[in-house]
Amino acid sequence: MTEKAPVFCEKYCIVCRGARAGNPICKAIQNLELKIFGKEGCIWGKARTRYYGVTPDEEIPPEKKK
């Protein structure tokens, strides 16, 4: 069985989406979250990191988009 793509961090999380789009308030909140939870972030960020191989503060490279 194939693993489903973790869509929350990528499409629905206000903080992560805003930070990746360049919003400075979201970026500050995300940086705090990454310091608290670790480099991969919250549970949805960890799932995104496992699936795509990039942390929540990084864009998904085009070749890794599924």
C-alpha positions, 0 to 999 in steps of 0.5 A: 500500500502506498503512503498518502501525501501529508496535505495539512502542512502543505495546504491547510496550515496557516502558519507553514503556508504563510511562512513559506509564502514570505509572511514575516509574522508566520515565519516568526511563529514557525521559527518558534515552533521549530525551536520547540518541536525540533527541526522537523516541526510539529506532527504534520511537519514531521509527516511532510519531512518524511514524505517529501524529504524537506522540512516545513520551512522549505519548499518542495522541489518540483521533482519531489512533488507527487 
